[in-house]
């Protein structure tokens, strides 16, 4: 029960973290890394002292093989995990995906607020709107992929959840079983 409460509080911090400014930051350019195209890698801005931040992006697996996003690393965070949020019995629950996020060949996955996301934990500094931060995403087959994330306000990241301002194109797969 304590873990459920802690997870719920962490999810609430991610979803409802206020920011000082709600100005729109320019969308990051697409980043090609091996067989992956990474679109709009974004971290939600945080308040001083906040220890977690959500990371969002669209990953297009252009390769011939299924792969999995299994984790990551970043100098600004002590721990990086892949998480999901989903309703369970009328309660929004967040949990780490122990087997990572399945990325079928030729499909896209959009990691966004209220769904699958990168969880940056044990933050060593606040994430300030407009900054960029380098991180490494780890894939089961493709290995380590360097990514530059742009920090955006809660208003801008919530637009991602609502689907405004994004044309993801292509096939979308949202499976995370196995």
N, C-alpha and C positions, 0 to 999 in steps of 0.2 A: 504494500500500500504506500509506503514511504517513497519507493521508486516511482510509482505512478504519479504521486503528488509532485515530486521533483521534476519529472518529465513534463508534467502539465505546466508547471511554473516556467520551465525553460522555454516551452513552446509559446507561452504567453509573452515572454520577453521578446522573442523573435517576432511574433506577429504584431505586437502593440508597442514596440519601442518608438518613442517620439524622437523627432530630430528638430534642430533649431531652424533649419532651412528646408523648404520644399521646392527649391528651384530644380529645374530639370538639367541633368548632366547629359552630355552628348553620348550617343550609343557607341560602345566600343566596336572597333572593326572586327570582322571575323578573323579568327586565328586558325590557321591550318597546322596540324601537328600529326605527321604520319598519315594514317588513314582516317583521321578525325578532323572535322570542321567544328570549331567551337565558336558559338555566336553569343555575343553580349555577356561575357563573364562579369558578374556583378556581386558585390558584397553589400549588405544593408548596413548603413551608418549606425554607429553605436554611441551610447553615452559614456563619459568617463567612468571607469570602474566596472563596466559591463564585461562579463567574461565569455560571452558567446555571441556569434554572429552567423547569420545564414548566408550561404553562397548560392548563386543561381546562374544558370546558363543553359543554352541548348547545345546538345552534343549530337552531331550527325556522324554515324558510323558509315563511312564511304567504302570500307574494306569488304572483302568477301567472306569474312568470318564473324561470328558472334563473339563479343567480348564482354567484360564486366568492369564497371568502375568500382574499385574495391577500397579506395581510401585516398589519402593525400598527405601532404606535409607543407608547412609554411613557417618561415622564420618568425612571423608575427603571432603564431598560435602554437600552443603546446601540443595540441592534438587535432587531427582532421579526420572526420568520419562521414560516411554517406548515410543520410537519415531519410525516413519517410514520415509523413503525417497523414493519418486517415481517421475517419469516424469509426468508432467501435461502440455500439450500444448507445449512441447519442452523445458520446464523449470523444473529443478530438484527442488522439494519442500520437505521440512522437516516439520513434524508436530507431535505433541503429539498424541498418540492413547488414546482418552478419555475413551474407554471401555477396554483398555488393549489389549493384544495379545492372541488370541485364541489358545489353545493347545489341540488338539484332543487326545483322549485316544489312546495309541499305536503308536503315530507319533512323529517326531522330527521337531523342528523349529531351523534354524540356523540364529542367529542374527549376521549380518556382515556389514562391511563398504558398504555404498551405498544402504542399505536396512533397515530392522527393526534393532533396536539397543537399548541398555540402554543408556540414556543420563544423565551423571553426570554433574550437573550444580552448579554454585557458588562454584567452587573448592577452598579449603582452603590452598592447597599446590600444587606444580607442581607434575605431575605423571612422575617419572623417570624410565627409562628402567631398568628392572631387579628387581624392587621392587615388593612386593606383598601388596595388600590392601584388608581388609575384608569389605564386604558389605552384605546387607540383601536384597534379592529379595522377593517381596510380591505377593502371588498368591491368587486369589479370594477364592478358596476352601482350598488349602493346607496351606494357611497362610504364615508365615515368614520362609524363608529358608536362612541360612547363606552360603555365597559363598566367596571363596578367589580368587581374580583376580590377574593375573600377568601383569605387565606393559611391553608392547612390543613396538618396534620402528614402525614408519609408514611403513617401508618396510615389516616387519613381518605381520602387520595387513592388508596390501594391498594383501598379499598372501591369506588371508582368503577370500577376495572379489573375487579373481581370482579362488579360489577353490584348490590351491596348498597346498599339505602337510596335507590334511584332508581327512580322510575316515570316513564319518558320518554314513554309513550303514543304514539299516532300511528304513522305509517309511518317506517321507518328505512331510509336509503339509505347505503351505505358505499362508493360508487364514488368514485374519485379519478383516473379516466382523463381523457383529452383534454388 
